[in-house]
Amino acid sequence: MTNQDIRAELTQNLDEAEWEWLIPHIKRDAVILVSVDLDLLDAGEAIASDNIPTVERWINEALFTKPSTDQLSEWNGDPTKRFKTLIVQPYVLVQEKAQNI
């Protein structure tokens, strides 16, 4: 599968999710928080194509992280919290969405 094919497939999987929908994935430690400084499709493509140097660089730059205890507490207190999501088995990549004011 070419990177173009991977990206096309990932584009179809790009979605939004409420915090509540992500909790089962948090419990199985499958959620990766992607910095808003990165394009979610670029992040998914790097993982899906096993681009280890890029993924490692993003981890080292804290652009890929696991949600912190503080973040989880905040999200648990806001059931309307929404995220951009992208499933790249076995992971669920998420980015925080700005809240509508």
C-alpha positions in Angstrom: 0.0 0.0 0.0 1.4 3.4 -1.0 1.5 6.4 1.3 -1.2 7.9 -0.9 -3.4 4.9 -0.4 -2.8 5.0 3.4 -3.6 8.7 3.5 -6.8 8.1 1.5 -7.9 5.3 3.8 -7.1 7.4 6.9 -9.0 10.4 5.5 -12.1 8.2 5.6 -11.5 7.4 9.2 -11.1 11.0 10.4 -13.9 11.8 12.7 -15.0 13.6 15.9 -15.8 12.0 19.2 -17.2 13.0 22.5 -15.0 12.3 25.6 -17.3 9.6 26.8 -16.8 7.6 23.6 -13.0 7.6 24.2 -13.1 6.3 27.8 -12.9 2.6 26.8 -9.9 3.3 24.7 -8.3 5.3 27.5 -8.8 2.2 29.8 -7.0 0.0 27.4 -4.1 2.6 27.1 -4.7 3.0 23.3 -5.2 6.8 23.2 -2.4 9.0 21.8 -2.8 12.7 22.2 -1.5 14.5 19.2 -0.4 18.1 19.5 -2.6 20.7 17.6 0.7 21.7 16.0 0.6 18.5 13.9 -1.9 17.6 11.2 -3.8 14.5 12.5 -3.6 12.8 9.0 0.2 13.3 9.0 0.4 11.8 12.4 -1.7 8.8 11.4 0.2 8.3 8.2 3.5 8.2 10.0 2.2 5.5 12.4 0.5 3.5 9.7 3.5 3.5 7.4 5.9 2.6 10.3 7.9 5.9 9.9 9.8 5.2 13.1 12.2 8.2 12.9 9.4 10.7 12.5 7.3 9.1 15.3 10.2 9.0 17.6 11.0 12.7 16.9 7.4 13.7 17.6 7.5 11.7 20.9 10.7 13.4 21.9 9.3 16.8 21.0 6.1 15.9 23.1 3.9 16.2 20.0 2.7 12.7 20.7 1.9 12.0 24.4 -0.3 9.9 26.5 -3.0 12.0 28.3 -1.9 13.2 31.7 -3.7 12.6 34.9 -4.6 16.3 35.0 -6.0 16.2 31.4 -8.1 13.1 32.2 -9.5 14.8 35.3 -10.4 17.9 33.3 -12.0 15.8 30.5 -13.9 13.7 33.0 -15.4 16.9 34.3 -16.6 18.0 30.9 -18.9 15.5 29.2 -19.4 17.8 26.2 -15.6 17.8 25.5 -15.0 16.9 21.8 -11.9 15.6 20.0 -10.8 15.1 16.5 -10.1 11.4 16.2 -8.3 9.1 13.9 -8.2 5.3 14.4 -4.9 3.7 13.4 -5.1 0.2 14.9 -4.4 -0.4 17.7 -4.3 3.3 18.6 -6.8 6.1 18.7 -5.2 9.4 17.9 -7.0 12.4 19.4 -6.6 16.1 19.2 -8.5 18.5 21.5 -11.0 20.7 19.8 -11.6 24.2 20.8 -14.7 24.6 22.8 -17.6 26.6 21.3 -18.1 29.7 23.4 
